[in-house]
Structures are given as structure tokens and as C-alpha cells.
Amino acid sequence: MKLSTAVKPISYVKAHAAEVIRDVHDTNEVVIISQNGEVKAVIQSMSDYEKQQESMAMLKLIHQSRKNIQAGHKKEASQVFEEIRNRIATRSESQS
């Protein structure tokens, strides 16, 4: 997709709103809206928006994980699994 063809003036979007939304949904391409010659907004399909939000959430988790590792907040996998086994055992004993 060329961004130059994706840019539409707001007057076009107003006059062709249903068509623009249908095209965005069908093609999964974005429409960039300009107003007074400046880019102001983007229209994208809901599925693309949701994918983008999921990607951002994953990137945030990765970033937070890296910060935690750099700060020394980490455990060996064997230690984590041992803690999980102990929690399961404790719950099993309390339910008996």
C-alpha cells in the first residue's frame, strides 16, 4: 500500500463514509485523513486495531521483563517449578 494513495481529505471521507469504511474492512488497508493539508487521523479495520493492541501489549510485557532482569528480579526455572510444586502440594494437603 502506498501511503500517498491512502491519504484522503476529510471532505472526501465525509462524502463517502460508508464506502471508505467498507473498503477499510474489506482490504484491511488504512485510510489516512487530512484536514487543511495536515494528516489528522487514521481509519483502520477493527481486526487490525485489535492485532495492533495485542502486539503492543506483548511488547510492553517484553520490555517489563527486560527491566526486571536488568534489575536482578529473576529466578532460575528450576526454582520456579519447585515453588509451583510446593504450592500444589500445600493445596492438596489442605483439601484432604
N, CA, C and O atoms as a GROMACS GRO file, in nm:
protein
  384
    1MET      N    1   0.084  -0.118   0.000
    1MET     CA    2   0.000   0.000   0.000
    1MET      C    3   0.089   0.124   0.000
    1MET      O    4   0.182   0.136   0.079
    2LYS      N    5   0.057   0.214  -0.089
    2LYS     CA    6   0.128   0.341  -0.091
    2LYS      C    7   0.054   0.438  -0.001
    2LYS      O    8  -0.068   0.454  -0.010
    3LEU      N    9   0.128   0.503   0.086
    3LEU     CA   10   0.064   0.599   0.175
    3LEU      C   11   0.005   0.716   0.098
    3LEU      O   12  -0.096   0.774   0.138
    4SER      N   13   0.068   0.752  -0.014
    4SER     CA   14   0.017   0.865  -0.092
    4SER      C   15  -0.124   0.840  -0.143
    4SER      O   16  -0.202   0.934  -0.157
    5THR      N   17  -0.158   0.713  -0.171
    5THR     CA   18  -0.295   0.684  -0.216
    5THR      C   19  -0.389   0.661  -0.099
    5THR      O   20  -0.511   0.662  -0.117
    6ALA      N   21  -0.336   0.642   0.018
    6ALA     CA   22  -0.419   0.618   0.136
    6ALA      C   23  -0.466   0.749   0.199
    6ALA      O   24  -0.560   0.748   0.279
    7VAL      N   25  -0.404   0.861   0.165
    7VAL     CA   26  -0.440   0.990   0.224
    7VAL      C   27  -0.564   1.045   0.153
    7VAL      O   28  -0.566   1.059   0.031
    8LYS      N   29  -0.664   1.074   0.231
    8LYS     CA   30  -0.789   1.131   0.179
    8LYS      C   31  -0.825   1.254   0.261
    8LYS      O   32  -0.811   1.254   0.383
    9PRO      N   33  -0.871   1.360   0.194
    9PRO     CA   34  -0.916   1.478   0.269
    9PRO      C   35  -1.044   1.446   0.346
    9PRO      O   36  -1.122   1.360   0.305
   10ILE      N   37  -1.063   1.512   0.455
   10ILE     CA   38  -1.180   1.486   0.538
   10ILE      C   39  -1.309   1.508   0.462
   10ILE      O   40  -1.408   1.440   0.489
   11SER      N   41  -1.311   1.600   0.367
   11SER     CA   42  -1.432   1.623   0.287
   11SER      C   43  -1.468   1.498   0.207
   11SER      O   44  -1.586   1.466   0.193
   12TYR      N   45  -1.368   1.427   0.155
   12TYR     CA   46  -1.392   1.302   0.082
   12TYR      C   47  -1.448   1.196   0.176
   12TYR      O   48  -1.544   1.126   0.143
   13VAL      N   49  -1.388   1.186   0.293
   13VAL     CA   50  -1.434   1.085   0.390
   13VAL      C   51  -1.578   1.113   0.432
   13VAL      O   52  -1.657   1.020   0.444
   14LYS      N   53  -1.612   1.239   0.454
   14LYS     CA   54  -1.750   1.274   0.490
   14LYS      C   55  -1.847   1.235   0.379
   14LYS      O   56  -1.954   1.181   0.406
   15ALA      N   57  -1.810   1.263   0.256
   15ALA     CA   58  -1.899   1.237   0.143
   15ALA      C   59  -1.909   1.089   0.108
   15ALA      O   60  -2.008   1.046   0.049
   16HIS      N   61  -1.809   1.010   0.144
   16HIS     CA   62  -1.804   0.868   0.107
   16HIS      C   63  -1.781   0.779   0.228
   16HIS      O   64  -1.713   0.677   0.217
   17ALA      N   65  -1.836   0.815   0.341
   17ALA     CA   66  -1.808   0.744   0.467
   17ALA      C   67  -1.836   0.594   0.458
   17ALA      O   68  -1.752   0.513   0.496
   18ALA      N   69  -1.953   0.556   0.408
   18ALA     CA   70  -1.988   0.414   0.402
   18ALA      C   71  -1.890   0.338   0.312
   18ALA      O   72  -1.848   0.228   0.345
   19GLU      N   73  -1.856   0.396   0.199
   19GLU     CA   74  -1.762   0.333   0.106
   19GLU      C   75  -1.623   0.320   0.168
   19GLU      O   76  -1.559   0.216   0.156
   20VAL      N   77  -1.578   0.425   0.235
   20VAL     CA   78  -1.446   0.422   0.299
   20VAL      C   79  -1.441   0.313   0.404
   20VAL      O   80  -1.344   0.237   0.410
   21ILE      N   81  -1.542   0.304   0.486
   21ILE     CA   82  -1.545   0.202   0.592
   21ILE      C   83  -1.551   0.062   0.532
   21ILE      O   84  -1.482  -0.028   0.580
   22ARG      N   85  -1.631   0.044   0.429
   22ARG     CA   86  -1.639  -0.086   0.362
   22ARG      C   87  -1.503  -0.126   0.305
   22ARG      O   88  -1.459  -0.240   0.320
   23ASP      N   89  -1.437  -0.031   0.239
   23ASP     CA   90  -1.306  -0.059   0.180
   23ASP      C   91  -1.202  -0.094   0.288
   23ASP      O   92  -1.124  -0.187   0.271
   24VAL      N   93  -1.203  -0.020   0.395
   24VAL     CA   94  -1.109  -0.046   0.505
   24VAL      C   95  -1.133  -0.186   0.560
   24VAL      O   96  -1.038  -0.261   0.587
   25HIS      N   97  -1.258  -0.221   0.578
   25HIS     CA   98  -1.292  -0.353   0.631
   25HIS      C   99  -1.253  -0.463   0.533
   25HIS      O  100  -1.194  -0.564   0.573
   26ASP      N  101  -1.286  -0.445   0.406
   26ASP     CA  102  -1.262  -0.549   0.306
   26ASP      C  103  -1.115  -0.568   0.272
   26ASP      O  104  -1.071  -0.681   0.248
   27THR      N  105  -1.037  -0.460   0.269
   27THR     CA  106  -0.898  -0.469   0.224
   27THR      C  107  -0.797  -0.471   0.338
   27THR      O  108  -0.680  -0.502   0.316
   28ASN      N  109  -0.841  -0.438   0.458
   28ASN     CA  110  -0.752  -0.426   0.574
   28ASN      C  111  -0.642  -0.321   0.552
   28ASN      O  112  -0.536  -0.327   0.613
   29GLU      N  113  -0.670  -0.226   0.465
   29GLU     CA  114  -0.577  -0.115   0.446
   29GLU      C  115  -0.630   0.005   0.523
   29GLU      O  116  -0.749   0.016   0.549
   30VAL      N  117  -0.541   0.093   0.558
   30VAL     CA  118  -0.580   0.211   0.635
   30VAL      C  119  -0.615   0.326   0.541
   30VAL      O  120  -0.572   0.330   0.426
   31VAL      N  121  -0.694   0.418   0.593
   31VAL     CA  122  -0.719   0.544   0.526
   31VAL      C  123  -0.668   0.653   0.619
   31VAL      O  124  -0.704   0.659   0.736
   32ILE      N  125  -0.584   0.737   0.564
   32ILE     CA  126  -0.526   0.847   0.641
   32ILE      C  127  -0.605   0.972   0.607
   32ILE      O  128  -0.620   1.007   0.490
   33ILE      N  129  -0.655   1.039   0.708
   33ILE     CA  130  -0.741   1.155   0.687
   33ILE      C  131  -0.661   1.283   0.708
   33ILE      O  132  -0.592   1.301   0.809
   34SER      N  133  -0.673   1.371   0.609
   34SER     CA  134  -0.606   1.502   0.621
   34SER      C  135  -0.712   1.610   0.636
   34SER      O  136  -0.824   1.599   0.588
   35GLN      N  137  -0.670   1.715   0.704
   35GLN     CA  138  -0.756   1.832   0.722
   35GLN      C  139  -0.668   1.955   0.706
   35GLN      O  140  -0.567   1.970   0.774
   36ASN      N  141  -0.707   2.041   0.616
   36ASN     CA  142  -0.627   2.160   0.584
   36ASN      C  143  -0.484   2.124   0.548
   36ASN      O  144  -0.389   2.194   0.586
   37GLY      N  145  -0.468   2.013   0.475
   37GLY     CA  146  -0.336   1.972   0.428
   37GLY      C  147  -0.250   1.900   0.530
   37GLY      O  148  -0.137   1.863   0.499
   38GLU      N  149  -0.300   1.880   0.650
   38GLU     CA  150  -0.224   1.811   0.755
   38GLU      C  151  -0.290   1.678   0.788
   38GLU      O  152  -0.413   1.668   0.795
   39VAL      N  153  -0.208   1.576   0.808
   39VAL     CA  154  -0.261   1.446   0.849
   39VAL      C  155  -0.312   1.458   0.992
   39VAL      O  156  -0.242   1.505   1.082
   40LYS      N  157  -0.437   1.413   1.012
   40LYS     CA  158  -0.500   1.428   1.143
   40LYS      C  159  -0.542   1.295   1.207
   40LYS      O  160  -0.544   1.284   1.330
   41ALA      N  161  -0.576   1.195   1.124
   41ALA     CA  162  -0.628   1.070   1.182
   41ALA      C  163  -0.609   0.955   1.084
   41ALA      O  164  -0.576   0.973   0.967
   42VAL      N  165  -0.630   0.834   1.138
   42VAL     CA  166  -0.620   0.712   1.058
   42VAL      C  167  -0.745   0.629   1.085
   42VAL      O  168  -0.789   0.616   1.200
   43ILE      N  169  -0.800   0.573   0.980
   43ILE     CA  170  -0.909   0.477   0.994
   43ILE      C  171  -0.852   0.340   0.958
   43ILE      O  172  -0.787   0.324   0.855
   44GLN      N  173  -0.876   0.242   1.046
   44GLN     CA  174  -0.830   0.107   1.019
   44GLN      C  175  -0.938   0.008   1.061
   44GLN      O  176  -1.027   0.043   1.139
   45SER      N  177  -0.929  -0.112   1.012
   45SER     CA  178  -1.029  -0.214   1.046
   45SER      C  179  -1.016  -0.253   1.194
   45SER      O  180  -0.910  -0.239   1.254
   46MET      N  181  -1.126  -0.300   1.248
   46MET     CA  182  -1.126  -0.342   1.388
   46MET      C  183  -1.030  -0.458   1.410
   46MET      O  184  -0.961  -0.463   1.511
   47SER      N  185  -1.025  -0.552   1.316
   47SER     CA  186  -0.936  -0.666   1.333
   47SER      C  187  -0.790  -0.621   1.335
   47SER      O  188  -0.711  -0.672   1.414
   48ASP      N  189  -0.753  -0.527   1.249
   48ASP     CA  190  -0.617  -0.475   1.251
   48ASP      C  191  -0.588  -0.398   1.380
   48ASP      O  192  -0.479  -0.407   1.436
   49TYR      N  193  -0.687  -0.323   1.427
   49TYR     CA  194  -0.671  -0.248   1.552
   49TYR      C  195  -0.647  -0.346   1.668
   49TYR      O  196  -0.558  -0.325   1.751
   50GLU      N  197  -0.727  -0.453   1.674
   50GLU     CA  198  -0.712  -0.550   1.782
   50GLU      C  199  -0.575  -0.617   1.776
   50GLU      O  200  -0.511  -0.637   1.879
   51LYS      N  201  -0.531  -0.653   1.655
   51LYS     CA  202  -0.398  -0.714   1.640
   51LYS      C  203  -0.290  -0.617   1.687
   51LYS      O  204  -0.194  -0.657   1.754
   52GLN      N  205  -0.306  -0.492   1.651
   52GLN     CA  206  -0.208  -0.390   1.692
   52GLN      C  207  -0.204  -0.376   1.844
   52GLN      O  208  -0.097  -0.365   1.903
   53GLN      N  209  -0.320  -0.376   1.908
   53GLN     CA  210  -0.326  -0.365   2.053
   53GLN      C  211  -0.262  -0.486   2.120
   53GLN      O  212  -0.192  -0.472   2.220
   54GLU      N  213  -0.287  -0.606   2.066
   54GLU     CA  214  -0.224  -0.726   2.120
   54GLU      C  215  -0.072  -0.720   2.106
   54GLU      O  216   0.001  -0.759   2.197
   55SER      N  217  -0.026  -0.672   1.992
   55SER     CA  218   0.118  -0.659   1.969
   55SER      C  219   0.180  -0.560   2.067
   55SER      O  220   0.288  -0.585   2.121
   56MET      N  221   0.111  -0.450   2.090
   56MET     CA  222   0.162  -0.350   2.185
   56MET      C  223   0.168  -0.408   2.326
   56MET      O  224   0.263  -0.383   2.400
   57ALA      N  225   0.066  -0.486   2.362
   57ALA     CA  226   0.066  -0.547   2.496
   57ALA      C  227   0.184  -0.643   2.511
   57ALA      O  228   0.249  -0.646   2.615
   58MET      N  229   0.210  -0.722   2.406
   58MET     CA  230   0.324  -0.814   2.411
   58MET      C  231   0.456  -0.738   2.422
   58MET      O  232   0.544  -0.777   2.498
   59LEU      N  233   0.470  -0.632   2.345
   59LEU     CA  234   0.593  -0.552   2.352
   59LEU      C  235   0.612  -0.492   2.491
   59LEU      O  236   0.724  -0.485   2.540
   60LYS      N  237   0.503  -0.449   2.553
   60LYS     CA  238   0.512  -0.395   2.689
   60LYS      C  239   0.557  -0.502   2.788
   60LYS      O  240   0.639  -0.476   2.876
   61LEU      N  241   0.504  -0.624   2.772
   61LEU     CA  242   0.544  -0.734   2.860
   61LEU      C  243   0.692  -0.767   2.842
   61LEU      O  244   0.764  -0.790   2.939
   62ILE      N  245   0.738  -0.769   2.718
   62ILE     CA  246   0.879  -0.796   2.691
   62ILE      C  247   0.966  -0.688   2.752
   62ILE      O  248   1.069  -0.717   2.813
   63HIS      N  249   0.925  -0.563   2.734
   63HIS     CA  250   1.002  -0.451   2.789
   63HIS      C  251   1.009  -0.461   2.942
   63HIS      O  252   1.115  -0.443   3.002
   64GLN      N  253   0.894  -0.489   3.006
   64GLN     CA  254   0.892  -0.501   3.152
   64GLN      C  255   0.978  -0.617   3.198
   64GLN      O  256   1.047  -0.607   3.299
   65SER      N  257   0.975  -0.727   3.124
   65SER     CA  258   1.057  -0.842   3.159
   65SER      C  259   1.205  -0.808   3.153
   65SER      O  260   1.282  -0.845   3.242
   66ARG      N  261   1.244  -0.738   3.048
   66ARG     CA  262   1.385  -0.698   3.035
   66ARG      C  263   1.427  -0.607   3.150
   66ARG      O  264   1.537  -0.621   3.204
   67LYS      N  265   1.338  -0.514   3.189
   67LYS     CA  266   1.370  -0.426   3.301
   67LYS      C  267   1.385  -0.505   3.429
   67LYS      O  268   1.475  -0.479   3.509
   68ASN      N  269   1.298  -0.604   3.450
   68ASN     CA  270   1.306  -0.686   3.570
   68ASN      C  271   1.436  -0.767   3.573
   68ASN      O  272   1.499  -0.779   3.678
   69ILE      N  273   1.476  -0.821   3.459
   69ILE     CA  274   1.600  -0.898   3.452
   69ILE      C  275   1.720  -0.808   3.482
   69ILE      O  276   1.810  -0.846   3.557
   70GLN      N  277   1.721  -0.689   3.423
   70GLN     CA  278   1.831  -0.595   3.446
   70GLN      C  279   1.839  -0.552   3.592
   70GLN      O  280   1.947  -0.524   3.644
   71ALA      N  281   1.722  -0.546   3.658
   71ALA     CA  282   1.718  -0.506   3.798
   71ALA      C  283   1.750  -0.622   3.892
   71ALA      O  284   1.753  -0.606   4.014
   72GLY      N  285   1.772  -0.740   3.834
   72GLY     CA  286   1.807  -0.856   3.916
   72GLY      C  287   1.689  -0.932   3.970
   72GLY      O  288   1.706  -1.021   4.053
   73HIS      N  289   1.569  -0.900   3.924
   73HIS     CA  290   1.448  -0.969   3.969
   73HIS      C  291   1.422  -1.089   3.879
   73HIS      O  292   1.341  -1.083   3.787
   74LYS      N  293   1.493  -1.197   3.907
   74LYS     CA  294   1.479  -1.316   3.825
   74LYS      C  295   1.506  -1.438   3.910
   74LYS      O  296   1.570  -1.431   4.015
   75LYS      N  297   1.457  -1.552   3.863
   75LYS     CA  298   1.478  -1.680   3.931
   75LYS      C  299   1.510  -1.783   3.824
   75LYS      O  300   1.472  -1.768   3.708
   76GLU      N  301   1.578  -1.886   3.865
   76GLU     CA  302   1.604  -1.999   3.777
   76GLU      C  303   1.472  -2.074   3.756
   76GLU      O  304   1.388  -2.080   3.846
   77ALA      N  305   1.456  -2.131   3.638
   77ALA     CA  306   1.333  -2.205   3.607
   77ALA      C  307   1.310  -2.318   3.706
   77ALA      O  308   1.196  -2.342   3.747
   78SER      N  309   1.416  -2.387   3.744
   78SER     CA  310   1.402  -2.499   3.838
   78SER      C  311   1.346  -2.451   3.972
   78SER      O  312   1.266  -2.521   4.035
   79GLN      N  313   1.386  -2.332   4.015
   79GLN     CA  314   1.336  -2.277   4.141
   79GLN      C  315   1.186  -2.244   4.129
   79GLN      O  316   1.109  -2.270   4.220
   80VAL      N  317   1.147  -2.186   4.017
   80VAL     CA  318   1.006  -2.150   3.995
   80VAL      C  319   0.921  -2.276   3.995
   80VAL      O  320   0.815  -2.280   4.059
   81PHE      N  321   0.964  -2.380   3.923
   81PHE     CA  322   0.887  -2.504   3.918
   81PHE      C  323   0.878  -2.570   4.056
   81PHE      O  324   0.775  -2.628   4.090
   82GLU      N  325   0.984  -2.562   4.132
   82GLU     CA  326   0.981  -2.617   4.268
   82GLU      C  327   0.879  -2.543   4.354
   82GLU      O  328   0.806  -2.605   4.430
   83GLU      N  329   0.874  -2.410   4.342
   83GLU     CA  330   0.775  -2.331   4.416
   83GLU      C  331   0.632  -2.368   4.376
   83GLU      O  332   0.543  -2.374   4.460
   84ILE      N  333   0.613  -2.391   4.247
   84ILE     CA  334   0.480  -2.431   4.199
   84ILE      C  335   0.442  -2.567   4.256
   84ILE      O  336   0.330  -2.587   4.302
   85ARG      N  337   0.535  -2.661   4.252
   85ARG     CA  338   0.508  -2.795   4.308
   85ARG      C  339   0.472  -2.786   4.456
   85ARG      O  340   0.380  -2.854   4.502
   86ASN      N  341   0.543  -2.703   4.529
   86ASN     CA  342   0.516  -2.685   4.672
   86ASN      C  343   0.377  -2.626   4.695
   86ASN      O  344   0.306  -2.668   4.787
   87ARG      N  345   0.338  -2.529   4.614
   87ARG     CA  346   0.204  -2.469   4.628
   87ARG      C  347   0.096  -2.573   4.600
   87ARG      O  348  -0.004  -2.581   4.671
   88ILE      N  349   0.117  -2.653   4.496
   88ILE     CA  350   0.019  -2.757   4.462
   88ILE      C  351   0.009  -2.858   4.576
   88ILE      O  352  -0.101  -2.898   4.615
   89ALA      N  353   0.122  -2.898   4.628
   89ALA     CA  354   0.124  -2.995   4.738
   89ALA      C  355   0.053  -2.938   4.862
   89ALA      O  356  -0.023  -3.009   4.928
   90THR      N  357   0.078  -2.812   4.892
   90THR     CA  358   0.016  -2.748   5.008
   90THR      C  359  -0.136  -2.742   4.991
   90THR      O  360  -0.209  -2.767   5.086
   91ARG      N  361  -0.183  -2.710   4.873
   91ARG     CA  362  -0.328  -2.705   4.848
   91ARG      C  363  -0.389  -2.843   4.858
   91ARG      O  364  -0.498  -2.859   4.914
   92SER      N  365  -0.321  -2.942   4.806
   92SER     CA  366  -0.371  -3.080   4.811
   92SER      C  367  -0.384  -3.126   4.955
   92SER      O  368  -0.483  -3.190   4.991
   93GLU      N  369  -0.286  -3.093   5.038
   93GLU     CA  370  -0.288  -3.132   5.179
   93GLU      C  371  -0.399  -3.062   5.254
   93GLU      O  372  -0.463  -3.122   5.340
   94SER      N  373  -0.424  -2.935   5.223
   94SER     CA  374  -0.527  -2.860   5.295
   94SER      C  375  -0.667  -2.903   5.253
   94SER      O  376  -0.762  -2.883   5.329
   95GLN      N  377  -0.682  -2.961   5.135
   95GLN     CA  378  -0.813  -3.007   5.089
   95GLN      C  379  -0.845  -3.147   5.138
   95GLN      O  380  -0.960  -3.190   5.132
   96SER      N  381  -0.744  -3.217   5.187
   96SER     CA  382  -0.766  -3.356   5.235
   96SER      C  383  -0.825  -3.360   5.372
   96SER      O  384  -0.849  -3.468   5.425
   0.00000   0.00000   0.00000
